[in-house]
Amino acid sequence: MWGGRFAEGPSAVMRAINASIPFDKQMWRQDIAGSQAHAAMLAAQGIIGADDGAAIRAGLEQVAAGYEAGGVPEDLALEDIHMVTEARLADAIGTPAGRLHTARSRNDQVATDFRLWVRDAIDNALGGLEALRQTLLARAEQHADAVMPGFTHLQSAQPVTLGHHLMAYHDMVARDIGRFRDARARANRCPLGAAALAGTSFPIDRHATAAALGFDAPTTNSLDSVSDRDFAIEYLTSATQTSLHLSRLAEEFVLWASQPFGFVVLSDQWSTGSSIMPQKRNPDAAELVRGHAGRIVGLMTGLMVTMKGLPLAYSKDMQDDKPPVFECHQLLELSLAAMTGMVASATFRTDRMRGLAESGFATATDLADWLVRAAGLPFREAHHVTGRVVKRAEELGVSLDALPLGEMTAIDGRITAEVYDVLTVDASVASRVSYGGTAPVRVREAIAAARGGAA
């Protein structure tokens, strides 16, 4: 390819470091699609003859069929998927193949291929996220009334419902869907026709190629078109935020599956055993989702650092943009599928959850709120009185709803028997009727709202 300018061929090391075909061959479908759109436009504009356009179209179909059947050959001398395809096209149709690259550079070609690939990756992520969202909704509805301890600082705080807890993750996933949709909208501009960096003198129709490839419009600046990788970084940042949410849910499952918690039993599909301890049931899938999140964060950081100091327009550093995105896509796809499977098949031990919710003085805030409403105490005073009541219950080894009234009135005479109406965990969760609260009626409303509209 460089014969017109360089007398000597590249050394073996240069060939190896320069070639991207081992990884960018993943984009062969996008490369074929972009070339088909470009060839059709060239013919429509009269830049190449109709016969050449037809030959190129048929030849590209033949090349694509070869890739589909036998894979993409890794010829390091041809460097990348673009040159491999061009060489295969020349083998198939001869001279007309040389006309395909008219009014096009590998710079705008790779930018277009990569955007197409990232757009597909975003669509795959959206599909995986929607499957997880629907699974969370189904399990939340199933357990809208199931009482469990709510935690702050991993200490029992107030009772909530399992449905409410699962809907918290639903809302995280809904935000992830929004981020990917936003990223897709910004990515959906076509760089094809920007050529190397300055545009072209040929009378091309960039709007036609953009429309043919499903883009909303062409990009507006040729320099930015070939040097922009915001779309790849936005994919990675959206994937990173998603992976953080998946990791948090995975950590819940790891904790909940442990014997001290005992809140969940993961199915055999998502557990492994020990090579030496036959009693073990390890939540390996959840742990791997948690681990994948760290790798995805690293991939995002790596591409950001690659791009941070590059002047306009294209630099060869940008060849390293694809491996982190390709790896992230694989990790994210696996993580979403695994987490969806775990949530769908998990057995939640709601009896165990209720027992722990009842044992941690989780209704103390309900007592304080009752003192404010029924006895007229300022909240800070009610908080102090409640603390003394909790201490007394702890000394006697009983829950708040089992503490004798006499013990409570000895601490504050304004406490009456009506206080027992708010001290059970069921009464506590039922009372949290503020918008977004854990009351089962609110949880069911949130589920209905989520099902009634887009995420």
PEUR-V505644 format. One record per backbone hydrogen bond with DSSP energy under -1.0 kcal/mol. CO is the residue of the C=O (numbers start at 1). NH is the residue of the N-H. If there is no record, write none. Layout:
co & nh
CO & NH
CO & NH
This chain:
co & nh
2 & 5
2 & 6
11 & 15
12 & 16
13 & 17
14 & 18
15 & 19
20 & 23
20 & 24
21 & 25
23 & 26
24 & 27
25 & 28
27 & 31
28 & 32
29 & 33
30 & 34
31 & 35
32 & 36
33 & 37
34 & 38
35 & 39
36 & 40
37 & 41
38 & 42
39 & 43
40 & 44
41 & 45
42 & 47
42 & 48
43 & 46
49 & 53
50 & 54
51 & 55
52 & 56
53 & 57
54 & 58
55 & 59
56 & 60
57 & 61
58 & 62
59 & 63
60 & 64
61 & 65
62 & 66
63 & 67
64 & 68
65 & 69
66 & 70
67 & 71
73 & 75
75 & 78
76 & 79
78 & 80
79 & 20
79 & 21
80 & 84
81 & 85
82 & 86
83 & 87
84 & 88
85 & 89
86 & 90
87 & 91
88 & 92
89 & 93
90 & 94
94 & 97
95 & 98
96 & 99
97 & 100
99 & 102
101 & 104
105 & 109
106 & 110
107 & 111
108 & 112
109 & 113
110 & 114
111 & 115
112 & 116
113 & 117
114 & 118
115 & 119
116 & 120
117 & 121
118 & 122
119 & 123
120 & 124
121 & 125
122 & 126
123 & 127
124 & 128
125 & 129
126 & 130
127 & 131
128 & 132
129 & 133
130 & 134
131 & 135
132 & 136
133 & 137
134 & 138
135 & 139
136 & 140
137 & 141
138 & 142
139 & 143
141 & 144
143 & 163
146 & 162
148 & 160
150 & 157
152 & 155
155 & 152
158 & 150
160 & 148
161 & 165
162 & 166
163 & 167
164 & 168
166 & 170
167 & 171
168 & 172
169 & 173
170 & 174
171 & 175
172 & 176
173 & 177
174 & 178
175 & 179
176 & 180
177 & 181
178 & 182
179 & 183
180 & 184
181 & 185
182 & 186
183 & 187
184 & 188
187 & 189
188 & 216
190 & 219
191 & 194
194 & 199
202 & 204
205 & 209
206 & 210
207 & 211
208 & 212
209 & 213
210 & 215
211 & 214
217 & 190
221 & 225
222 & 226
223 & 227
224 & 228
229 & 233
230 & 234
231 & 235
232 & 236
233 & 237
234 & 238
235 & 239
236 & 240
237 & 241
238 & 242
239 & 243
240 & 244
241 & 245
242 & 246
243 & 247
244 & 248
245 & 249
246 & 250
247 & 251
248 & 252
249 & 253
250 & 254
251 & 255
252 & 256
253 & 257
255 & 258
256 & 263
256 & 264
258 & 262
263 & 349
265 & 347
267 & 270
268 & 271
272 & 282
277 & 280
282 & 272
282 & 284
283 & 287
284 & 288
285 & 289
286 & 290
287 & 291
288 & 292
289 & 293
291 & 295
292 & 296
293 & 297
294 & 298
295 & 299
296 & 300
297 & 301
298 & 302
299 & 303
300 & 304
301 & 305
302 & 306
303 & 307
304 & 308
307 & 310
315 & 318
316 & 319
317 & 320
318 & 321
322 & 326
323 & 327
324 & 328
325 & 329
326 & 330
327 & 331
328 & 332
329 & 333
330 & 334
331 & 335
332 & 336
333 & 337
334 & 338
335 & 339
336 & 340
337 & 341
338 & 342
339 & 343
340 & 344
341 & 345
342 & 346
347 & 265
348 & 350
349 & 353
350 & 354
351 & 355
352 & 356
353 & 357
354 & 358
361 & 364
363 & 367
364 & 368
365 & 369
366 & 370
367 & 371
368 & 372
369 & 373
370 & 374
371 & 377
378 & 382
379 & 383
380 & 384
381 & 385
382 & 386
383 & 387
384 & 388
385 & 389
386 & 390
387 & 391
388 & 392
389 & 393
390 & 394
391 & 395
392 & 396
393 & 397
393 & 398
399 & 402
400 & 403
404 & 408
405 & 409
406 & 410
408 & 412
412 & 415
416 & 419
417 & 420
418 & 421
419 & 422
424 & 428
425 & 429
426 & 430
427 & 431
431 & 433
432 & 439
434 & 437
439 & 442
439 & 443
440 & 444
441 & 445
442 & 446
443 & 447
444 & 448
445 & 449
446 & 450
447 & 451
448 & 452
449 & 453
